[in-house]
Amino acid sequence: MRVLIAGLLAVLATACSEQREPRTAESCARTATRQVTWSGQAPDTVTARADGPTCAQAVVTFTIRNADGDPLWAFASTHHDMIVGGYSTDPAAVSPEEVDRFLASWVDVTVNSSADLPAWPEGVESLSAAVEGISYFTELDREAYEMLRTRNLPQLCFAASVSSSQCLIMDPLSNAPLMIAAYGS
């Protein structure tokens, strides 16, 4: 029986190790972190990571965790899409220092108030139609958006692409993060 279990564990260990990408001198594994107070009284941790066979091929993730380490929000993209936009089959070389600068700026989130968002006047079809110059989007209807906006809730905004940001609040009913609005050009 012990031999069977040992053999099974060896097969599982081999299967798991075969799925990992081998690390090379060109591999990109970078991290930046920042503490913010957003979801409650204790500081939350914002972490941005890059990982890939090269920094030009890195997948980047943005995670917000509460003081207990519980994940509140996660967002993933590619370094290329966040810096240049779109997809490339032959991305230009990217140095680890460039990725470090990007990650440091990505975790430099804005923490302000939902009251800082633009008003959505009654009778206007969409939030975007209520604001000139910047395109705004929300999945909420006007009444829910205005109720949350005027409650002056702590809001955290982060870059979601080259030219857009997402703003999150803690929903007072569910005590879970909610994207109240996204904006960009």
C-alpha positions, 0 to 999 in steps of 0.5 A: 500500500505504501509503495502504491501511495508513494508511486501515486505521489511521484506521478502527481509531483511529476505532472505538476512540475511538467506544467510549470514554465521553466525559468530562464534569464529572460523570465519576468517575475516582478511585483509591486505592493502598496497599502491603502485604506479603502474597504474598512478601517485597517489597510488593504493591500494592492498588489501588481504582478507581472509574470511571463517567459519574457517581460514583453510577454508578461501577464499582469495582475492587479489584486486588492486584499483586505487586512486579513488577506482575503481577496477583494478584487482581481484584474488581469491583462497583458503588459503590452495591452496596458502600455500600448493597447491591443495584442501583438504577436511580436511585442517589442523587448521590455526590460525588467526595469520598465515593468517595475516602473509600470507596476509601481505606477499601477499600484499607485491607485486613487482613493477618493469618494464616490461623490467625486464622480459626475452627477447623472441628471434625471432625464439623461439617457446614460452617464456618458451622455451626462459628461462632455469630453470623457466617456463614462460607463456604469452597469448601474441604473441611474437611481442606484448610481446616484444613490451610491454616488451621493453616499460619499463612499470610499472609492478606489480607482485604478488603470484598466487599460491604456486609456481607461480606469475603473472605480470601485466602492464597497457596496453597503448592502453586500459589503463586497466590491462593486464597480460603480463606474469606468471612464476613459477616452 
